[in-house]
Amino acid sequence: MGGASSQLGDGLSKENTSTATSSSQLPKDEKSAPATVPADSMPKKKICCACPETKKVRDECIVEHGESACGKWIEAHLKCLRAEGFNV
């Protein structure tokens, strides 16, 4: 088995090979996986689950009065979403 691992790692130990592999893959992971983005810049909830109170008032107003009459509720919901970390 010792000969096989030196052939696979091109003479490097398994520890060095895995360290080199994970280091070279970091930029790819950061671009494709949002889990590598710092927690401060990512919202903690899905946008559909954030701000349920303002969402309910906004939706009820739109259904009853139309979108044009509910600007203050729409803006209140957007403000809440921004406070939760969403870029809307």
Disulfide bonds with the S-S distance in Angstrom:
Cys51-Cys80 1.99
Cys61-Cys70 1.93
